[in-house]
């Protein structure tokens, strides 16, 4: 959790409590539009809030968006995590009994995207987590295995850590 997220969450909580609303009170007053668990996660800084949702929340509270933004806290942009790119050509060199689940998963993604370049395939962290379940391994352990096979570059480690 960043300092900015904590400061933003504090501002959100302060506005809510100034209006004498509990988290459940927000959910009731908004007729379910704002779930207590979601607003609470914004306030704790556990969940990122989009600009659109922040604007909608400001409107709900009847305050300008600027009132929700923390003052004097830098919103430094973190370096984006590297992409997770599967080398499909290298995957063909891995023994089929090991590579079959990954090959099927990659083929499904290619089919959904209509992406048949056949050389590389970018996947999301969520895809890697799903593959880890299929391989009965942690995402970190699977990443190391795929790097060992030459299917992922070593940069993928940073993507998993992010």
PyMOL commands that set and color helices and strands:
alter all, ss='L'
color gray80, all
select helices_A, chain A and resi 3-18+23-29+36-44+51-61+65-68+88-91+96-113+125-134+139-149+156-161
alter helices_A, ss='H'
color red, helices_A
select strands_A, chain A and resi 84-87+120-123
alter strands_A, ss='S'
color yellow, strands_A
deselect
rebuild
show_as cartoon
